[in-house]
């Protein structure tokens, strides 16, 4: 097991952003995302002896975070599965700032996707995994991963156009 | 860059890792086994801990001192016993020698008569 105050704390600090981002973007709510992210690190602490390398550690964190966040999503009332808590993403970013506005809009579009598509998009564009790697990680046929990606991009593009129309109409 | 590549580029930009809430790592560390906050009964125990330690040290020193004194006593008794045995052995030897000498003297005086 890693030393409590030393090595493990460094590991948490190095990977907390990745783990929290996956949990938040699957769940769309900060409170549950933090609970899930904390649980993932506690699970990592218990499983530490089985971690063989840095690459293994990152793959382990991705896989366990996706599974724990998806489990938490299933336990949640069905109405919150799609576009998660509106007030959460609204309060996250000041809308006048360019990069934050983009991040906020992308997250809104992501959270409006069905959960399976959301996870695939997240792994592809946040974690930069190839479709084959996503298929292996989620134990899903490669064709299904590709189909989720295509449908998700189509849906996001359509919603982004709708939002843009609304902005131009009100702006 | 076509429409699809443009969207993919936007997605990569928009899905950069988020910042964790402040104090996240500290909250994880606090939940690790062995680093949980100290319950009140443990705090009380730590308050009494120095006194208990001193009392235990005093008892241990007492026991060690007693054992040393007992050891010294045993050594002294054993030494006295050995000395007494030596004196007895010397006395016996002296008596035996006297006896032998006495017999020798008697026999030589008998021869001369």
Interface residues (C-beta under 8 A of the other chain):
Chain A: X4 X5 X8 X9 X12 X13 X16 X17 X18 X20 X21 X24 X25 X30 X34 X37 X38 X41 X42 X45 X99 X102 X103 X105 X106 X107 X110 X121 X122 X124 X125 X126 X128 X153 X156 X157 X160
Chain B: X3 X4 X7 X8 X10 X11 X12 X13 X14 X15 X16 X17 X18 X19 X20 X21 X24 X25 X27 X28 X29 X31 X32 X33 X34 X35
